[in-house]
Amino acid sequence: MHGSTEAAAVDVGSLVLCPEVDPATPHRVHRRLYTDPAVFAAEMDAIFGRTWVYVGHESEIPEPGAFTSTLIGRTPVILTRTDAGEIAVLLNRCTHRAATVCQERRGQNRFFRCPYHGWSFRPDGTLVGFTYADGYDDPDVSADDFTLGRPPRVASYRGFVFASLAADGPSLTEHLGNAAAYIDLLVDLSPSGRLVVGAPGESRYSYPGNWKIQSENGVDGYHANFVHLAFLEGAAPDNKALRMFAGTSPCRSVDLGHGHALLDQRPVMADPFERRAAATPQGRAHRAALEERLGAERAREVIRTSGGLGFNLLVYPNLLFIQYHVRVVQPVAVDRTEVVLFPILFEGDGTLESDELALGLNAERLRGHEGFYGPAGGGVPGDLEMFRRVQEGLAVEQVEWLSFERGRTRESREPDGSRVGHMTDEGPQRSFYRRWLAEMAG
């Protein structure tokens, strides 16, 4: 765990303001949430040290010895597949003298070899043996004592692997709650029901700001017509793209509970998605494959969502599904964040027809991803500049609070407990900070 001493010193109750209409929901948060190293250290303990955090996709480790490396908060971990074909998450720390045993972001190895003293570990974390073994003459020292550590809990949902550094707590299914149905829509759009994540590579960027700014932004429908104005003006005739994020838009923001949130563009996009699927041979073949696997009703629902094109999904605390990619927000310091984007592609079922269909759909998905979210795309540069400006503005100590009040009194409740507001409302951010407050308060 990180920062337990600092965590005890943070009075989170003084860092949020909650409205009388819902005393559990913050509507303003203090600038210290983004600038105070003690708050950041407390988050690494109370949030990333306890909740479920995404560590990778099963398709990234297709065979024994395949691995990817990532972080849970600031804890380095390795997602790997063992010699027996099982999924494992290992703590990336040599059990001898603490050096990390894996430096690469991904690859294929029979062993992880610590560069400091040459100790090697199998993909399941067991120590192969001591180097210069004659120096270990104590019968009480056994290789079994030096197996790489593992997070206490690891679970997978539809191929997306999560881990928790806490031994107890809600199950992954309980944690995902209402967000799970939208992950289902993403996966079911694949003609075979299988995804390939990150195969073409990944995009990485960093910004001089707090990690929560990116988590907030991924489900913020209020900024699009301002930060991305030039792109949206050219994206569709008659300013149709701009109208999706205007005050008169029928699109919705949704607080899914548990800190998860959604921007739902389907009220505008569902009909065009369905017409597009019927307009080309590839679209018709895609629909036929989905109908054969899912049935006509579910196939239509999936097509009208078109995966992440129909919504932005935040899975608390730091995982986003947007358009054609998975986005992972990695805290580095209170004012430093790294973000990794992994394209989501389809896998065929091994037949020529299915594999060719997946290949054609994937080419379209990659071009769409590059156009807005690639390094030279229309979206990321503008967001990064705003993140920088927010963190710069937070240095103004005379103004203490950030406001998330938009739409607070016009939310409606769904039978599943979700809170629904207008596309430009700040319900997703209130959802995030409701969960943040609960976890930080212990």
Secondary structure, 3 states (H helix, E strand, C coil): CCCHHHHHHCCHHHCEECCCCCCCCCCEEECHHHHCHHHHHHHHHHCCCCCCEEEEEHHHCCCCCEEEEEEECCEEEEEEECCCCCEEEEECCCCCCCCCCCCCCEEECCCEECCCCCCEECCCCCEEECCCHHHCCCCCCCHHHHCCCCCCEEEEECCEEEEECCCCCCCHHHHHHHHHHHHHHHHHCCCCCCEEECCCCCEEEEECCCHHHHHHHCCCCCCHHHHCHHHHHHHCHHHHHHHHCCCCCCCEEEEEECCEEEEECHHHHHHHHHHHHHHCHHHHHHHHHHHHHHCHHHHHHHHHHCCEEEEEEEECCCEEEEECEEEEEEEEECCEEEEEEEEEEECCCCCHHHHHHHHHHHHHHHHHHHHHHCCCCCCHHHHHHHHHHHHHHCCCCCCCEEECCCCCCCCEECCCCCEEEECCCCHHHHHHHHHHHHHHCC
